[in-house]
C-alpha cells in the first residue's frame, strides 16, 4: 500500500480518507482486521498518535469498531458504506 501526503491537509485526515476509500471500494472487507496502531505507523512513517487519532475518528463515524484486546475491525454496517459511496 502506497502512502503519500499533501502538506495542505492534516495527515490524520488523509489517513482516514484512504481507509474510508478502501472500505467503500471493498479493498477492506467487513470484519477484516486493521493493522495495529504501531504497525501502520511504522509502515507509513508517521507518529503513533496520528494513527490513533485517525482510528478514533473512524470509530466515531462507525467505519471501524474495536474488539477489546483483539484490535480494530471494518464495520459490518453496509448501509453506512452504501451511503458513503454517494
Order of alpha helices (4+ residues) and beta strands (2+ residues): alpha-alpha-alpha-beta-beta-alpha
